[in-house]
């Protein structure tokens, strides 16, 4: 069996998708993304 190591970027993407799926609107996610990117 092959084990796949997830890259941090991929797991981050899954986190954003999860937030979107639980009902957080995309504009809110964009604002959080921009704020997080500036730090």
Backbone as XML, in Angstrom:
<?xml version="1.0"?>
<chain id="A" units="angstrom">
  <residue number="1" name="UNK">
    <atom name="N" x="0.832" y="-1.204" z="0.000"/>
    <atom name="CA" x="0.000" y="0.000" z="0.000"/>
    <atom name="C" x="0.866" y="1.253" z="0.000"/>
  </residue>
  <residue number="2" name="UNK">
    <atom name="N" x="0.471" y="2.208" z="-0.798"/>
    <atom name="CA" x="1.192" y="3.480" z="-0.817"/>
    <atom name="C" x="0.566" y="4.433" z="0.181"/>
  </residue>
  <residue number="3" name="UNK">
    <atom name="N" x="1.417" y="5.135" z="0.890"/>
    <atom name="CA" x="0.887" y="6.157" z="1.791"/>
    <atom name="C" x="1.136" y="7.516" z="1.169"/>
  </residue>
  <residue number="4" name="UNK">
    <atom name="N" x="0.122" y="8.332" z="1.179"/>
    <atom name="CA" x="0.243" y="9.662" z="0.589"/>
    <atom name="C" x="0.406" y="10.691" z="1.684"/>
  </residue>
  <residue number="5" name="UNK">
    <atom name="N" x="1.490" y="11.437" z="1.604"/>
    <atom name="CA" x="1.684" y="12.541" z="2.542"/>
    <atom name="C" x="1.025" y="13.769" z="1.949"/>
  </residue>
  <residue number="6" name="UNK">
    <atom name="N" x="0.101" y="14.342" z="2.697"/>
    <atom name="CA" x="-0.554" y="15.546" z="2.197"/>
    <atom name="C" x="0.332" y="16.752" z="2.417"/>
  </residue>
  <residue number="7" name="UNK">
    <atom name="N" x="0.403" y="17.586" z="1.405"/>
    <atom name="CA" x="1.155" y="18.822" z="1.549"/>
    <atom name="C" x="0.325" y="19.807" z="2.364"/>
  </residue>
  <residue number="8" name="UNK">
    <atom name="N" x="0.974" y="20.658" z="3.150"/>
    <atom name="CA" x="0.224" y="21.617" z="3.974"/>
    <atom name="C" x="-0.740" y="22.460" z="3.142"/>
  </residue>
  <residue number="9" name="UNK">
    <atom name="N" x="-0.348" y="22.782" z="1.926"/>
    <atom name="CA" x="-1.202" y="23.598" z="1.066"/>
    <atom name="C" x="-2.510" y="22.865" z="0.750"/>
  </residue>
  <residue number="10" name="UNK">
    <atom name="N" x="-2.416" y="21.560" z="0.491"/>
    <atom name="CA" x="-3.611" y="20.783" z="0.168"/>
    <atom name="C" x="-4.542" y="20.672" z="1.368"/>
  </residue>
  <residue number="11" name="UNK">
    <atom name="N" x="-3.984" y="20.427" z="2.549"/>
    <atom name="CA" x="-4.836" y="20.306" z="3.727"/>
    <atom name="C" x="-5.457" y="21.659" z="4.067"/>
  </residue>
  <residue number="12" name="UNK">
    <atom name="N" x="-4.749" y="22.741" z="3.764"/>
    <atom name="CA" x="-5.306" y="24.074" z="3.953"/>
    <atom name="C" x="-6.507" y="24.303" z="3.052"/>
  </residue>
  <residue number="13" name="UNK">
    <atom name="N" x="-6.376" y="23.848" z="1.804"/>
    <atom name="CA" x="-7.479" y="23.969" z="0.858"/>
    <atom name="C" x="-8.705" y="23.220" z="1.358"/>
  </residue>
  <residue number="14" name="UNK">
    <atom name="N" x="-8.485" y="22.021" z="1.882"/>
    <atom name="CA" x="-9.596" y="21.237" z="2.406"/>
    <atom name="C" x="-10.266" y="21.952" z="3.574"/>
  </residue>
  <residue number="15" name="UNK">
    <atom name="N" x="-9.463" y="22.645" z="4.377"/>
    <atom name="CA" x="-10.024" y="23.411" z="5.495"/>
    <atom name="C" x="-10.950" y="24.519" z="5.011"/>
  </residue>
  <residue number="16" name="UNK">
    <atom name="N" x="-10.522" y="25.240" z="3.967"/>
    <atom name="CA" x="-11.371" y="26.307" z="3.410"/>
    <atom name="C" x="-12.638" y="25.728" z="2.817"/>
  </residue>
  <residue number="17" name="UNK">
    <atom name="N" x="-12.526" y="24.599" z="2.104"/>
    <atom name="CA" x="-13.706" y="23.956" z="1.514"/>
    <atom name="C" x="-14.667" y="23.520" z="2.612"/>
  </residue>
  <residue number="18" name="UNK">
    <atom name="N" x="-14.114" y="22.994" z="3.710"/>
    <atom name="CA" x="-14.954" y="22.577" z="4.838"/>
    <atom name="C" x="-15.707" y="23.764" z="5.418"/>
  </residue>
  <residue number="19" name="UNK">
    <atom name="N" x="-15.024" y="24.887" z="5.604"/>
    <atom name="CA" x="-15.693" y="26.087" z="6.123"/>
    <atom name="C" x="-16.818" y="26.521" z="5.198"/>
  </residue>
  <residue number="20" name="UNK">
    <atom name="N" x="-16.565" y="26.459" z="3.894"/>
    <atom name="CA" x="-17.591" y="26.833" z="2.921"/>
    <atom name="C" x="-18.783" y="25.882" z="2.996"/>
  </residue>
  <residue number="21" name="UNK">
    <atom name="N" x="-18.500" y="24.591" z="3.153"/>
    <atom name="CA" x="-19.574" y="23.597" z="3.206"/>
    <atom name="C" x="-20.451" y="23.756" z="4.436"/>
  </residue>
  <residue number="22" name="UNK">
    <atom name="N" x="-19.859" y="24.210" z="5.558"/>
    <atom name="CA" x="-20.689" y="24.360" z="6.760"/>
    <atom name="C" x="-21.480" y="25.662" z="6.753"/>
  </residue>
  <residue number="23" name="UNK">
    <atom name="N" x="-21.324" y="26.438" z="5.664"/>
    <atom name="CA" x="-22.246" y="27.548" z="5.478"/>
    <atom name="C" x="-21.658" y="28.941" z="5.588"/>
  </residue>
  <residue number="24" name="UNK">
    <atom name="N" x="-20.345" y="29.059" z="5.619"/>
    <atom name="CA" x="-19.743" y="30.385" z="5.664"/>
    <atom name="C" x="-19.694" y="30.927" z="4.237"/>
  </residue>
  <residue number="25" name="UNK">
    <atom name="N" x="-20.254" y="32.133" z="4.025"/>
    <atom name="CA" x="-20.284" y="32.680" z="2.662"/>
    <atom name="C" x="-18.889" y="32.941" z="2.104"/>
  </residue>
  <residue number="26" name="UNK">
    <atom name="N" x="-18.754" y="32.825" z="0.795"/>
    <atom name="CA" x="-17.460" y="32.999" z="0.136"/>
    <atom name="C" x="-16.842" y="34.381" z="0.400"/>
  </residue>
  <residue number="27" name="UNK">
    <atom name="N" x="-17.613" y="35.492" z="0.375"/>
    <atom name="CA" x="-16.980" y="36.791" z="0.677"/>
    <atom name="C" x="-16.320" y="36.827" z="2.058"/>
  </residue>
  <residue number="28" name="UNK">
    <atom name="N" x="-16.921" y="36.175" z="3.041"/>
    <atom name="CA" x="-16.329" y="36.114" z="4.379"/>
    <atom name="C" x="-15.017" y="35.333" z="4.327"/>
  </residue>
  <residue number="29" name="UNK">
    <atom name="N" x="-15.013" y="34.219" z="3.598"/>
    <atom name="CA" x="-13.790" y="33.428" z="3.453"/>
    <atom name="C" x="-12.699" y="34.226" z="2.751"/>
  </residue>
  <residue number="30" name="UNK">
    <atom name="N" x="-13.086" y="35.024" z="1.739"/>
    <atom name="CA" x="-12.104" y="35.850" z="1.034"/>
    <atom name="C" x="-11.473" y="36.868" z="1.976"/>
  </residue>
  <residue number="31" name="UNK">
    <atom name="N" x="-12.293" y="37.497" z="2.808"/>
    <atom name="CA" x="-11.774" y="38.475" z="3.765"/>
    <atom name="C" x="-10.815" y="37.793" z="4.736"/>
  </residue>
  <residue number="32" name="UNK">
    <atom name="N" x="-11.197" y="36.631" z="5.255"/>
    <atom name="CA" x="-10.319" y="35.902" z="6.178"/>
    <atom name="C" x="-9.021" y="35.510" z="5.492"/>
  </residue>
  <residue number="33" name="UNK">
    <atom name="N" x="-9.122" y="35.077" z="4.231"/>
    <atom name="CA" x="-7.945" y="34.680" z="3.474"/>
    <atom name="C" x="-6.981" y="35.850" z="3.295"/>
  </residue>
  <residue number="34" name="UNK">
    <atom name="N" x="-7.544" y="37.016" z="2.964"/>
    <atom name="CA" x="-6.710" y="38.203" z="2.754"/>
    <atom name="C" x="-6.057" y="38.651" z="4.071"/>
  </residue>
  <residue number="35" name="UNK">
    <atom name="N" x="-6.824" y="38.633" z="5.147"/>
    <atom name="CA" x="-6.282" y="39.028" z="6.448"/>
    <atom name="C" x="-5.176" y="38.076" z="6.880"/>
  </residue>
  <residue number="36" name="UNK">
    <atom name="N" x="-5.402" y="36.784" z="6.645"/>
    <atom name="CA" x="-4.422" y="35.787" z="7.029"/>
    <atom name="C" x="-3.164" y="35.896" z="6.172"/>
  </residue>
  <residue number="37" name="UNK">
    <atom name="N" x="-3.353" y="36.230" z="4.894"/>
    <atom name="CA" x="-2.225" y="36.348" z="3.988"/>
    <atom name="C" x="-1.332" y="37.547" z="4.289"/>
  </residue>
  <residue number="38" name="UNK">
    <atom name="N" x="-1.900" y="38.582" z="4.902"/>
    <atom name="CA" x="-1.133" y="39.806" z="5.171"/>
    <atom name="C" x="-0.256" y="39.690" z="6.405"/>
  </residue>
  <residue number="39" name="UNK">
    <atom name="N" x="-0.516" y="38.736" z="7.259"/>
    <atom name="CA" x="0.269" y="38.634" z="8.492"/>
    <atom name="C" x="1.599" y="37.966" z="8.255"/>
  </residue>
</chain>
